[in-house]
Amino acid sequence: MKTSAARLLLAASLPLLAAANAHDARHHHARQNVDAAASSSVASASAPAASASAPAASSTLLPTPTGTIPPVSLLATNPTAVPLTSIVVNAPSAATSQLPTAAAAGSVPSNIPSAPGIPAIATLAPANYPPLDKPPPTDSPQVLQWIQDVQNSGVTIPSFTPTVAGGCPANPAAVSDSTRCWWTCGGCTRKTDITTCPDKMTWGLTYDDGPAPYTPDLLNYLEQAKLKSTFFVVGSRAISYPALLQQEYLAGHQIAVHTWSHPSLTTLTNEEIIAELGWTKKIIKDVLGVTPTMMRPPFGDIDDRVRAICQAMNLTPVMWTRISPTATFDTDDFNIHGGVTSVQQVLVNWENILGNVSTINTGFIVLEHDLFQQSVEVATGYILPDALAHQPAFRIVPVSECLNIADGDAYIETNNNATNPLPVTGTRIKIHCMI
């Protein structure tokens, strides 16, 4: 589970909101003003045709100064949206949608007819898994086997020492070591990292940290809007809400790994990283009958050591779009709940992201969350309706689909290893690693 304290440690080295272009004038032309002081949401409306002759806005990055958050304008909002004045820290808990019951054992998602049937989850025993939201022990038989599997994979694990808490300022040697390729400090990526969708105007829709009590509200909206997403699942939440995880999967959403207890992975030992990823893969397999082939590191905290362990465990890292060392496509919606960010700033971040979409030659991936009531409310009430009204229209799909691969290739059991081969083939070579 993500904590505001941990988030702030990383903020010292990486600003969370995407630096802005002024909005593309063709998009801004017909937008509706939304003021944080408004007591009710703006009714949804179809956007007038954009002016083809409208001048393009400047491509200069314009960060928003703290304390001077401007009002935002949206093309459309959800008519039933929670008023912005109510999406605040310590907001009263809204009534939650009824949580689903366990799906019938043997059910398969319609988008992957070749998938094995989902297991019966009535016999799931939490006692057979690590404690919730705590780093799993590394000396259990399961983890020892996963460590051996990594050693047998043929993947060389770099011998970098773990970083320490405190982000970039606390790790000057790691920051200066370009061979580490630490994403957190400088935005270094490798060709194995998924950071964008290849096709322009395609949004790889993602939500992190669930499933959680307000996830059903998001699922209901996505169903009504005929949208699918990738859900990066925390193992501790999967064991807490297994029927909800089944509902996501059977509805055609992509399920991927987001660790067991949500740590900064570069701060962990190799064994600890393996335990975090292994237990999350296991609980997802135990609930769904399939094992994801993609993962997202909490806080985006990844370097070549973490990448190598992911590769050895048949997991491809999925980040979010980054257009400079300090500008990422992060709405910062997570921090509304803790009072670190206001909903108005989140919408400014969203507008900044949209303003930069037209400047890149690819599609994009945005960081959002479904753990808290506030992040779900801003997504379903404001961000998604605005995105759906955008012209030209976005293609909004899960990451697997944005990469133009088959839905089944998102899981080991249904991946034919032809069009989307797994990171580890069958080859076994001597491994030089520090485990």
LOROKE-568227 format. One line per 8 residues: number of its first residue (from 0); their letters; for each residue x, y, z of C-alpha. Coordinates in steps of 0.1 Angstrom, whole numbers, plus 5000, padded with zeros to 4 digits. Example, Ala and Ser with C-alpha at 12.3 -4.5 7.8 and 13.67 -1.06 7.14 Angstrom:
BEGIN
0	as	5123,4955,5078  5137,4989,5071 .
***
This chain:
BEGIN
0	mktsaarl	5000,5000,5000  5014,5034,4991  5021,5059,5018  5023,5097,5014  5056,5097,5033  5072,5073,5008  5058,5094,4980  5073,5125,4994 .
8	llaaslpl	5107,5110,4997  5107,5104,4959  5093,5138,4953  5125,5154,4964  5141,5140,4933  5113,5137,4908  5084,5162,4905  5052,5142,4903 .
16	laaanahd	5031,5163,4880  5038,5165,4843  5051,5199,4833  5027,5215,4809  5024,5227,4775  4997,5252,4771  4967,5232,4759  4965,5227,4722 .
24	arhhharq	4942,5255,4711  4921,5232,4690  4913,5212,4721  4909,5242,4744  4886,5260,4720  4854,5244,4733  4863,5235,4768  4840,5241,4798 .
32	nvdaaass	4854,5260,4829  4855,5240,4861  4863,5259,4892  4873,5242,4925  4849,5265,4943  4819,5252,4924  4794,5234,4945  4782,5211,4917 .
40	svasasap	4797,5194,4887  4793,5207,4851  4768,5187,4831  4783,5165,4803  4781,5180,4769  4792,5171,4734  4821,5193,4722  4815,5215,4692 .
48	aasasapa	4836,5207,4662  4872,5218,4667  4885,5247,4646  4910,5233,4621  4925,5267,4616  4931,5274,4653  4967,5282,4660  4987,5256,4679 .
56	asstllpt	4998,5265,4714  5034,5270,4724  5054,5239,4731  5072,5255,4760  5069,5236,4792  5050,5257,4818  5050,5242,4853  5022,5255,4875 .
64	ptgtippv	5036,5276,4905  5026,5262,4939  4998,5282,4954  4986,5297,4921  4966,5268,4907  4944,5281,4879  4909,5270,4872  4907,5242,4846 .
72	sllatnpt	4884,5237,4817  4870,5204,4806  4852,5193,4774  4828,5171,4794  4821,5158,4829  4800,5131,4843  4765,5144,4851  4766,5124,4883 .
80	avpltsiv	4801,5135,4892  4809,5142,4929  4814,5180,4933  4850,5190,4933  4845,5207,4967  4837,5172,4981  4868,5154,4966  4891,5164,4995 .
88	vnapsaat	4913,5150,5022  4892,5134,5050  4861,5134,5028  4833,5114,5044  4833,5079,5030  4807,5076,5002  4785,5045,5000  4803,5018,4981 .
96	sqlptaaa	4789,4997,4954  4781,4961,4964  4812,4940,4962  4808,4910,4938  4805,4875,4949  4829,4849,4938  4825,4840,4901  4816,4805,4891 .
104	agsvpsni	4846,4782,4891  4856,4774,4855  4845,4807,4841  4867,4823,4814  4869,4858,4801  4852,4862,4767  4883,4880,4753  4905,4850,4760 .
112	psapgipa	4884,4819,4753  4915,4797,4755  4922,4807,4791  4919,4780,4819  4888,4783,4840  4891,4805,4871  4896,4785,4904  4871,4783,4932 .
120	iatlapan	4883,4809,4957  4862,4797,4987  4891,4777,4999  4917,4805,4997  4934,4807,5031  4951,4840,5040  4972,4822,5064  4990,4806,5035 .
128	yppldkpp	5002,4840,5023  5025,4866,5038  5010,4892,5062  4992,4920,5045  5012,4951,5035  5044,4938,5049  5075,4926,5031  5073,4889,5027 .
136	ptdspqvl	5099,4867,5044  5126,4854,5021  5133,4821,5038  5100,4803,5030  5100,4772,5008  5081,4791,4981  5106,4821,4980  5136,4798,4981 .
144	qwiqdvqn	5122,4780,4950  5116,4813,4932  5152,4824,4940  5165,4791,4926  5143,4797,4895  5159,4831,4890  5193,4816,4893  5184,4789,4867 .
152	sgvtipsf	5169,4814,4843  5201,4823,4825  5196,4861,4832  5226,4880,4846  5216,4900,4876  5238,4932,4881  5256,4934,4914  5244,4969,4923 .
160	tptvaggc	5239,4975,4960  5204,4985,4970  5196,5022,4973  5186,5037,5006  5154,5055,5015  5154,5092,5007  5154,5091,4969  5180,5108,4947 .
168	panpaavs	5195,5132,4973  5203,5102,4996  5220,5082,4969  5245,5104,4950  5267,5074,4940  5237,5056,4925  5225,5087,4907  5259,5093,4891 .
176	dstrcwwt	5263,5057,4880  5248,5057,4845  5253,5020,4841  5226,5015,4868  5200,5032,4846  5179,5043,4876  5145,5056,4863  5137,5075,4895 .
184	cggctrkt	5167,5098,4891  5169,5111,4855  5143,5089,4838  5167,5063,4823  5148,5036,4804  5158,5004,4786  5142,4990,4755  5125,4964,4777 .
192	dittcpdk	5106,4992,4795  5071,5000,4782  5067,5037,4785  5043,5046,4756  5019,5031,4732  5033,5029,4697  5004,5045,4679  4997,5083,4683 .
200	mtwgltyd	4964,5092,4701  4963,5058,4719  4961,5059,4756  4972,5028,4775  4948,5031,4804  4961,5020,4838  4951,5020,4875  4974,5010,4904 .
208	dgpapytp	4971,4997,4939  4937,4979,4939  4915,4961,4940  4898,4982,4967  4863,4991,4980  4858,5019,4954  4871,4999,4924  4835,4987,4916 .
216	dllnyleq	4825,5024,4910  4854,5026,4885  4844,4993,4869  4808,5004,4865  4819,5035,4847  4843,5017,4825  4816,4992,4816  4791,5020,4807 .
224	aklkstff	4817,5038,4786  4828,5005,4770  4864,5009,4781  4890,4984,4793  4920,4991,4815  4951,4975,4829  4950,4970,4866  4983,4968,4884 .
232	vvgsrais	4974,4947,4914  4990,4948,4949  4991,4912,4962  4978,4923,4996  4947,4937,4980  4942,4906,4958  4940,4883,4988  4917,4909,5005 .
240	ypallqqe	4893,4912,4975  4896,4881,4953  4861,4882,4939  4867,4918,4928  4899,4907,4911  4879,4880,4893  4853,4905,4882  4880,4927,4866 .
248	ylaghqia	4896,4898,4848  4863,4883,4835  4852,4917,4823  4881,4918,4799  4905,4941,4818  4942,4932,4819  4956,4922,4852  4993,4928,4860 .
256	vhtwshps	5017,4927,4890  5024,4956,4914  5042,4938,4942  5029,4924,4975  5035,4953,4999  5043,4983,4975  5079,4991,4984  5105,5010,4964 .
264	lttltnee	5121,4980,4947  5156,4994,4943  5159,4996,4981  5154,4959,4985  5178,4929,4982  5175,4906,4953  5157,4880,4975  5133,4906,4988 .
272	iiaelgwt	5124,4917,4952  5118,4881,4942  5095,4876,4972  5075,4907,4964  5070,4897,4928  5066,4860,4934  5039,4862,4960  5019,4887,4938 .
280	kkiikdvl	5022,4864,4908  5011,4835,4930  4980,4851,4945  4969,4863,4910  4973,4828,4896  4955,4813,4926  4925,4837,4921  4924,4838,4883 .
288	gvtptmmr	4942,4807,4871  4966,4828,4850  4999,4845,4857  5006,4880,4844  5035,4888,4821  5036,4925,4830  5044,4945,4861  5048,4980,4873 .
296	ppfgdidd	5074,4990,4899  5058,5010,4928  5068,5047,4924  5084,5038,4891  5114,5028,4911  5134,5005,4888  5171,5001,4877  5189,4974,4858 .
304	rvraicqa	5191,4951,4888  5153,4952,4892  5148,4949,4855  5170,4918,4853  5151,4901,4882  5118,4910,4864  5131,4894,4832  5141,4863,4850 .
312	mnltpvmw	5106,4861,4864  5090,4866,4830  5077,4901,4839  5080,4931,4815  5081,4965,4833  5054,4990,4824  5061,5025,4834  5042,5057,4824 .
320	trisptat	5051,5083,4798  5080,5107,4806  5089,5135,4783  5119,5149,4802  5138,5140,4834  5113,5161,4854  5081,5158,4834  5060,5126,4837 .
328	fdtddfni	5024,5117,4828  5014,5114,4865  4981,5129,4876  4991,5126,4913  4956,5116,4920  4968,5093,4948  4978,5122,4970  4943,5138,4973 .
336	hggvtsvq	4935,5113,5000  4964,5123,5021  4960,5160,5016  4993,5164,4997  4976,5173,4964  4942,5190,4957  4917,5178,4932  4922,5210,4913 .
344	qvlvnwen	4959,5203,4910  4952,5168,4897  4930,5183,4870  4957,5208,4861  4981,5179,4859  4956,5162,4836  4954,5193,4814  4992,5195,4813 .
352	ilgnvsti	4993,5159,4802  4968,5166,4774  4988,5196,4764  5019,5174,4759  5001,5146,4741  5002,5164,4708  5040,5170,4710  5050,5134,4711 .
360	ntgfivle	5049,5110,4681  5035,5081,4701  5006,5072,4722  5009,5075,4760  5004,5059,4794  4992,5078,4825  4997,5070,4862  4964,5068,4880 .
368	hdlfqqsv	4950,5048,4910  4919,5030,4922  4929,5025,4958  4911,5056,4973  4876,5071,4970  4890,5104,4958  4911,5090,4929  4881,5070,4916 .
376	evatgyil	4858,5101,4919  4881,5123,4899  4886,5096,4873  4850,5088,4867  4836,5123,4872  4862,5143,4853  4892,5128,4837  4876,5099,4818 .
384	pdalahqp	4846,5120,4805  4870,5147,4794  4892,5122,4776  4862,5106,4758  4851,5140,4745  4886,5148,4732  4890,5155,4694  4906,5139,4677 .
392	afrivpvs	4893,5109,4696  4916,5089,4718  4919,5051,4714  4916,5041,4751  4927,5005,4757  4947,4983,4781  4984,4984,4778  4985,4949,4761 .
400	eclniadg	4961,4961,4735  4979,4995,4730  5010,4974,4722  4989,4956,4695  4994,4922,4711  4968,4896,4717  4949,4897,4750  4961,4862,4758 .
408	dayietnn	4997,4873,4756  4993,4892,4788  4994,4859,4807  5019,4830,4808  4993,4803,4804  4977,4818,4773  5008,4833,4757  5018,4814,4725 .
416	natnplpv	5053,4828,4728  5053,4836,4691  5041,4872,4685  5050,4883,4721  5077,4860,4734  5083,4858,4771  5114,4876,4785  5129,4842,4794 .
424	tgtrikih	5130,4817,4765  5140,4781,4773  5177,4787,4772  5197,4780,4803  5231,4795,4806  5255,4801,4835  5243,4831,4855  5266,4856,4871 .
432	cmi	5245,4872,4898  5245,4883,4934  5216,4866,4951 .
***
